[in-house]
Amino acid sequence: MVMEPIGYDKSSRLDATFAALADPTRRAILARLAKGDASVTDLAEPFAMSQPAISKHLKVLERAGLISRAQDAQRRPRRLEARGLRDANAWLEKYRQFWEKQFQRLDTLLHELQTDVAKTKKRKRRT
């Protein structure tokens, strides 16, 4: 379970989530973790960077609540945490709905214009 600092509100979580998602390396790490838990070594493998550099990326993802660290004997595999992405998705969903309505209005307008053009052409043919 991801622990949040005291006073860490929803707006701060979103800020941390989007800041974490802004980096392509961190997005690639999340994509890898979507396939299953992985160690730091496993996560560092496809990147041309040091293990400490990957660890810094992991800390950013942990602070954002996007991943967590488990303990499995000597290993501390990372795992994807859905909550951080769920909160970001909920925020984005409001804007998706807004744009969906805008596109529906545009579709209606285009349909009306096409109908008007067709009627105008029909009238011109009759005259």
FENPE-V121798 format. One line per field, one symbol per residue. phi: phi as a letter, one per 40 degrees, with the letter a starting at -180 (. if undefined). A space follows every 10 residues. Layout:
# FENPE-V121798
phi = ???
This chain:
# FENPE-V121798
phi = .ccbcdgccc ccccdccccc cccccccccc cccccidacd ccccdcbcac cccccccccc ccccgcbbbb bbfccbccbc bcdccccccc ccddcccdcc ccccccdccc cccccccccc ccccccc
